[in-house]
Amino acid sequence: IKATFFEIGRNIEGNEEALIDAYQRGHEIAIHTYNHKDLTTLSIEEVEKDTESRWDALKNLKFWNK
């Protein structure tokens, strides 16, 4: 059974190998938020910063190139 793993950005560091392994086994990796804050309570600037931070947390994994 394949699954989608929604990651919180701040939890990616230190768990890179597990994420890459899950991806290589055919699971999907998705991004939740960076800090798991309620985005409806944040300013547009804070939401943009969260979005940028979570992508930064994933970009070094490079599992989409494998």
C-alpha positions as CSV (number, residue, x, y, z in Angstrom):
1,I,0.0,0.0,0.0
2,K,1.4,3.4,-1.0
3,A,1.0,6.4,1.3
4,T,1.4,10.1,1.3
5,F,3.6,11.5,4.0
6,F,2.8,15.1,4.9
7,E,6.0,16.5,6.5
8,I,6.4,19.5,8.8
9,G,9.4,21.4,7.5
10,R,11.2,21.8,10.8
11,N,11.1,18.0,11.3
12,I,12.9,17.2,8.0
13,E,16.4,17.9,9.3
14,G,17.7,14.7,10.9
15,N,15.1,12.5,9.1
16,E,16.4,12.9,5.5
17,E,17.3,9.2,5.1
18,A,13.8,8.0,6.1
19,L,12.2,10.4,3.7
20,I,14.4,9.4,0.8
21,D,13.8,5.7,1.6
22,A,10.0,6.3,1.7
23,Y,10.1,8.1,-1.6
24,Q,12.3,5.5,-3.3
25,R,9.7,2.8,-2.1
26,G,7.1,4.6,-4.1
27,H,5.5,6.8,-1.4
28,E,4.6,10.4,-2.0
29,I,6.3,13.1,0.1
30,A,4.2,16.3,0.6
31,I,4.9,19.4,2.6
32,H,2.5,20.5,5.4
33,T,3.9,23.7,6.8
34,Y,7.2,24.6,8.3
35,N,6.1,25.2,11.9
36,H,2.6,23.8,11.9
37,K,1.0,27.1,12.5
38,D,-2.6,27.9,11.5
39,L,-2.0,29.8,8.2
40,T,-5.4,31.5,8.5
41,T,-4.0,33.5,11.5
42,L,-0.8,34.7,9.7
43,S,-0.2,37.7,7.6
44,I,0.5,37.2,3.9
45,E,4.2,37.9,4.6
46,E,4.3,35.2,7.3
47,V,2.6,32.7,5.0
48,E,5.1,33.4,2.2
49,K,8.0,33.0,4.7
50,D,6.6,29.7,5.9
51,T,6.2,28.5,2.3
52,E,9.8,29.5,1.4
53,S,11.1,27.8,4.6
54,R,9.4,24.5,3.9
55,W,10.7,24.4,0.4
56,D,14.2,25.2,1.6
57,A,13.9,22.2,4.0
58,L,13.1,19.8,1.2
59,K,15.3,21.1,-1.6
60,N,18.5,19.5,-0.4
61,L,17.0,16.0,-0.3
62,K,17.2,15.7,-4.1
63,F,15.1,12.5,-4.1
64,W,13.1,13.7,-7.1
65,N,16.3,13.1,-9.2
66,K,16.6,9.4,-8.3
